[in-house]
Amino acid sequence: MKKLFFPLFIMLMFYSVVKAEFVNNIVVNGNERVSSETIILLGDVEKDKEYTDNILNNIINELYKTNFFSDIKLEILNGTLQIEVTENKIIQTIEINGIKANKLKI
């Protein structure tokens, strides 16, 4: 009995349940400069597809590789993939204050 129980126990211990959810809608929040369509394209996100945890991790990795975002969160609720992004800050203006003449003022 022990000989049968031990291999079964080992197999159950390493058995992982693959959880996949079907997505039929995509919503992108938090984007200001980068369009929602660009985020969906860069992340290779598609409607009417099943998403596992590994696929969601790959989407996050691909979006981080663009260096557009400082934070990315994905969540599937009721068949809707919600992508929450925080964009990296950009420099809009540079103002240089100093001496306007070419010669030194003494």
CNS distance restraints for C-alpha pairs under 8 A (distance, minus, plus):
assign (resid   1 and name CA) (resid   5 and name CA) 6.17 0.50 0.50
assign (resid   2 and name CA) (resid   6 and name CA) 6.04 0.50 0.50
assign (resid   3 and name CA) (resid   7 and name CA) 7.12 0.50 0.50
assign (resid   4 and name CA) (resid   8 and name CA) 6.54 0.50 0.50
assign (resid   5 and name CA) (resid   9 and name CA) 6.03 0.50 0.50
assign (resid   6 and name CA) (resid  10 and name CA) 6.25 0.50 0.50
assign (resid   7 and name CA) (resid  11 and name CA) 6.18 0.50 0.50
assign (resid   8 and name CA) (resid  12 and name CA) 6.23 0.50 0.50
assign (resid   9 and name CA) (resid  13 and name CA) 6.15 0.50 0.50
assign (resid  10 and name CA) (resid  14 and name CA) 6.53 0.50 0.50
assign (resid  11 and name CA) (resid  15 and name CA) 6.08 0.50 0.50
assign (resid  18 and name CA) (resid  52 and name CA) 7.14 0.50 0.50
assign (resid  19 and name CA) (resid  52 and name CA) 5.86 0.50 0.50
assign (resid  19 and name CA) (resid  53 and name CA) 7.22 0.50 0.50
assign (resid  20 and name CA) (resid  50 and name CA) 5.82 0.50 0.50
assign (resid  20 and name CA) (resid  51 and name CA) 5.21 0.50 0.50
assign (resid  20 and name CA) (resid  52 and name CA) 4.37 0.50 0.50
assign (resid  20 and name CA) (resid  53 and name CA) 7.34 0.50 0.50
assign (resid  21 and name CA) (resid  50 and name CA) 5.22 0.50 0.50
assign (resid  21 and name CA) (resid  51 and name CA) 5.37 0.50 0.50
assign (resid  21 and name CA) (resid  52 and name CA) 6.65 0.50 0.50
assign (resid  21 and name CA) (resid  76 and name CA) 7.56 0.50 0.50
assign (resid  21 and name CA) (resid  79 and name CA) 7.27 0.50 0.50
assign (resid  22 and name CA) (resid  48 and name CA) 6.66 0.50 0.50
assign (resid  22 and name CA) (resid  49 and name CA) 5.61 0.50 0.50
assign (resid  22 and name CA) (resid  50 and name CA) 4.17 0.50 0.50
assign (resid  22 and name CA) (resid  51 and name CA) 6.29 0.50 0.50
assign (resid  22 and name CA) (resid  79 and name CA) 5.89 0.50 0.50
assign (resid  23 and name CA) (resid  47 and name CA) 5.87 0.50 0.50
assign (resid  23 and name CA) (resid  48 and name CA) 5.42 0.50 0.50
assign (resid  23 and name CA) (resid  49 and name CA) 5.61 0.50 0.50
assign (resid  23 and name CA) (resid  50 and name CA) 6.12 0.50 0.50
assign (resid  23 and name CA) (resid  51 and name CA) 7.17 0.50 0.50
assign (resid  23 and name CA) (resid  76 and name CA) 7.50 0.50 0.50
assign (resid  23 and name CA) (resid  79 and name CA) 4.56 0.50 0.50
assign (resid  23 and name CA) (resid  80 and name CA) 5.60 0.50 0.50
assign (resid  23 and name CA) (resid  81 and name CA) 6.19 0.50 0.50
assign (resid  24 and name CA) (resid  47 and name CA) 5.03 0.50 0.50
assign (resid  24 and name CA) (resid  48 and name CA) 4.69 0.50 0.50
assign (resid  24 and name CA) (resid  49 and name CA) 7.19 0.50 0.50
assign (resid  24 and name CA) (resid  79 and name CA) 5.57 0.50 0.50
assign (resid  24 and name CA) (resid  80 and name CA) 6.14 0.50 0.50
assign (resid  24 and name CA) (resid  81 and name CA) 7.95 0.50 0.50
assign (resid  25 and name CA) (resid  47 and name CA) 6.00 0.50 0.50
assign (resid  25 and name CA) (resid  48 and name CA) 7.71 0.50 0.50
assign (resid  25 and name CA) (resid  79 and name CA) 6.52 0.50 0.50
assign (resid  25 and name CA) (resid  80 and name CA) 4.65 0.50 0.50
assign (resid  25 and name CA) (resid  81 and name CA) 6.24 0.50 0.50
assign (resid  26 and name CA) (resid  47 and name CA) 6.98 0.50 0.50
assign (resid  26 and name CA) (resid  80 and name CA) 5.59 0.50 0.50
assign (resid  26 and name CA) (resid  81 and name CA) 4.82 0.50 0.50
assign (resid  26 and name CA) (resid  82 and name CA) 6.09 0.50 0.50
assign (resid  26 and name CA) (resid  83 and name CA) 7.63 0.50 0.50
assign (resid  27 and name CA) (resid  80 and name CA) 7.07 0.50 0.50
assign (resid  27 and name CA) (resid  81 and name CA) 6.20 0.50 0.50
assign (resid  27 and name CA) (resid  82 and name CA) 4.89 0.50 0.50
assign (resid  27 and name CA) (resid  83 and name CA) 6.14 0.50 0.50
assign (resid  28 and name CA) (resid  36 and name CA) 5.85 0.50 0.50
assign (resid  28 and name CA) (resid  39 and name CA) 7.96 0.50 0.50
assign (resid  28 and name CA) (resid  82 and name CA) 5.99 0.50 0.50
assign (resid  28 and name CA) (resid  83 and name CA) 4.74 0.50 0.50
assign (resid  28 and name CA) (resid  84 and name CA) 6.05 0.50 0.50
assign (resid  28 and name CA) (resid  85 and name CA) 7.65 0.50 0.50
assign (resid  29 and name CA) (resid  82 and name CA) 7.50 0.50 0.50
assign (resid  29 and name CA) (resid  83 and name CA) 6.17 0.50 0.50
assign (resid  29 and name CA) (resid  84 and name CA) 4.89 0.50 0.50
assign (resid  29 and name CA) (resid  85 and name CA) 6.36 0.50 0.50
assign (resid  30 and name CA) (resid  84 and name CA) 5.83 0.50 0.50
assign (resid  30 and name CA) (resid  85 and name CA) 5.15 0.50 0.50
assign (resid  30 and name CA) (resid  86 and name CA) 5.86 0.50 0.50
assign (resid  30 and name CA) (resid  87 and name CA) 7.63 0.50 0.50
assign (resid  31 and name CA) (resid  35 and name CA) 6.77 0.50 0.50
assign (resid  31 and name CA) (resid  36 and name CA) 7.16 0.50 0.50
assign (resid  31 and name CA) (resid  85 and name CA) 6.20 0.50 0.50
assign (resid  31 and name CA) (resid  86 and name CA) 6.81 0.50 0.50
assign (resid  31 and name CA) (resid  87 and name CA) 6.60 0.50 0.50
assign (resid  32 and name CA) (resid  87 and name CA) 7.66 0.50 0.50
assign (resid  34 and name CA) (resid  38 and name CA) 6.54 0.50 0.50
assign (resid  34 and name CA) (resid  39 and name CA) 7.01 0.50 0.50
assign (resid  35 and name CA) (resid  39 and name CA) 6.47 0.50 0.50
assign (resid  36 and name CA) (resid  40 and name CA) 6.23 0.50 0.50
assign (resid  37 and name CA) (resid  41 and name CA) 6.09 0.50 0.50
assign (resid  38 and name CA) (resid  42 and name CA) 5.97 0.50 0.50
assign (resid  39 and name CA) (resid  43 and name CA) 6.00 0.50 0.50
assign (resid  39 and name CA) (resid  63 and name CA) 7.42 0.50 0.50
assign (resid  40 and name CA) (resid  44 and name CA) 5.99 0.50 0.50
assign (resid  40 and name CA) (resid  45 and name CA) 5.18 0.50 0.50
assign (resid  40 and name CA) (resid  46 and name CA) 7.62 0.50 0.50
assign (resid  41 and name CA) (resid  45 and name CA) 6.50 0.50 0.50
assign (resid  42 and name CA) (resid  62 and name CA) 6.88 0.50 0.50
assign (resid  42 and name CA) (resid  63 and name CA) 6.37 0.50 0.50
assign (resid  43 and name CA) (resid  59 and name CA) 4.88 0.50 0.50
assign (resid  43 and name CA) (resid  60 and name CA) 7.22 0.50 0.50
assign (resid  43 and name CA) (resid  62 and name CA) 5.67 0.50 0.50
assign (resid  43 and name CA) (resid  63 and name CA) 5.60 0.50 0.50
assign (resid  44 and name CA) (resid  59 and name CA) 6.88 0.50 0.50
assign (resid  45 and name CA) (resid  59 and name CA) 7.36 0.50 0.50
assign (resid  51 and name CA) (resid  55 and name CA) 5.87 0.50 0.50
assign (resid  51 and name CA) (resid  56 and name CA) 6.63 0.50 0.50
assign (resid  52 and name CA) (resid  56 and name CA) 6.36 0.50 0.50
assign (resid  53 and name CA) (resid  57 and name CA) 6.15 0.50 0.50
assign (resid  54 and name CA) (resid  58 and name CA) 6.26 0.50 0.50
assign (resid  55 and name CA) (resid  59 and name CA) 6.31 0.50 0.50
assign (resid  56 and name CA) (resid  60 and name CA) 6.36 0.50 0.50
assign (resid  56 and name CA) (resid  74 and name CA) 7.25 0.50 0.50
assign (resid  57 and name CA) (resid  61 and name CA) 6.20 0.50 0.50
assign (resid  58 and name CA) (resid  62 and name CA) 6.13 0.50 0.50
assign (resid  59 and name CA) (resid  63 and name CA) 6.25 0.50 0.50
assign (resid  60 and name CA) (resid  64 and name CA) 6.17 0.50 0.50
assign (resid  60 and name CA) (resid  72 and name CA) 6.63 0.50 0.50
assign (resid  60 and name CA) (resid  73 and name CA) 7.73 0.50 0.50
assign (resid  60 and name CA) (resid  74 and name CA) 7.81 0.50 0.50
assign (resid  61 and name CA) (resid  65 and name CA) 6.23 0.50 0.50
assign (resid  62 and name CA) (resid  66 and name CA) 6.97 0.50 0.50
assign (resid  63 and name CA) (resid  67 and name CA) 7.56 0.50 0.50
assign (resid  63 and name CA) (resid  68 and name CA) 7.71 0.50 0.50
assign (resid  63 and name CA) (resid  69 and name CA) 7.41 0.50 0.50
assign (resid  63 and name CA) (resid  72 and name CA) 7.90 0.50 0.50
assign (resid  64 and name CA) (resid  68 and name CA) 7.14 0.50 0.50
assign (resid  64 and name CA) (resid  69 and name CA) 6.30 0.50 0.50
assign (resid  64 and name CA) (resid  70 and name CA) 7.69 0.50 0.50
assign (resid  64 and name CA) (resid  72 and name CA) 7.79 0.50 0.50
assign (resid  67 and name CA) (resid  88 and name CA) 7.63 0.50 0.50
assign (resid  68 and name CA) (resid  87 and name CA) 5.81 0.50 0.50
assign (resid  68 and name CA) (resid  88 and name CA) 5.68 0.50 0.50
assign (resid  69 and name CA) (resid  85 and name CA) 6.53 0.50 0.50
assign (resid  69 and name CA) (resid  86 and name CA) 5.54 0.50 0.50
assign (resid  69 and name CA) (resid  87 and name CA) 4.19 0.50 0.50
assign (resid  69 and name CA) (resid  88 and name CA) 4.99 0.50 0.50
assign (resid  70 and name CA) (resid  85 and name CA) 7.71 0.50 0.50
assign (resid  70 and name CA) (resid  86 and name CA) 5.63 0.50 0.50
assign (resid  70 and name CA) (resid  87 and name CA) 5.71 0.50 0.50
assign (resid  70 and name CA) (resid  88 and name CA) 5.25 0.50 0.50
assign (resid  71 and name CA) (resid  85 and name CA) 5.69 0.50 0.50
assign (resid  71 and name CA) (resid  86 and name CA) 5.02 0.50 0.50
assign (resid  71 and name CA) (resid  87 and name CA) 7.23 0.50 0.50
assign (resid  72 and name CA) (resid  83 and name CA) 7.17 0.50 0.50
assign (resid  72 and name CA) (resid  84 and name CA) 5.74 0.50 0.50
assign (resid  72 and name CA) (resid  85 and name CA) 4.56 0.50 0.50
assign (resid  72 and name CA) (resid  86 and name CA) 6.50 0.50 0.50
assign (resid  73 and name CA) (resid  83 and name CA) 5.88 0.50 0.50
assign (resid  73 and name CA) (resid  84 and name CA) 5.01 0.50 0.50
assign (resid  73 and name CA) (resid  85 and name CA) 6.44 0.50 0.50
assign (resid  74 and name CA) (resid  81 and name CA) 6.94 0.50 0.50
assign (resid  74 and name CA) (resid  82 and name CA) 5.73 0.50 0.50
assign (resid  74 and name CA) (resid  83 and name CA) 4.82 0.50 0.50
assign (resid  74 and name CA) (resid  84 and name CA) 6.38 0.50 0.50
assign (resid  75 and name CA) (resid  81 and name CA) 5.78 0.50 0.50
assign (resid  75 and name CA) (resid  82 and name CA) 5.22 0.50 0.50
assign (resid  75 and name CA) (resid  83 and name CA) 6.78 0.50 0.50
assign (resid  76 and name CA) (resid  80 and name CA) 5.43 0.50 0.50
assign (resid  76 and name CA) (resid  81 and name CA) 4.48 0.50 0.50
assign (resid  76 and name CA) (resid  82 and name CA) 6.10 0.50 0.50
assign (resid  77 and name CA) (resid  81 and name CA) 6.61 0.50 0.50
assign (resid  77 and name CA) (resid  82 and name CA) 7.53 0.50 0.50
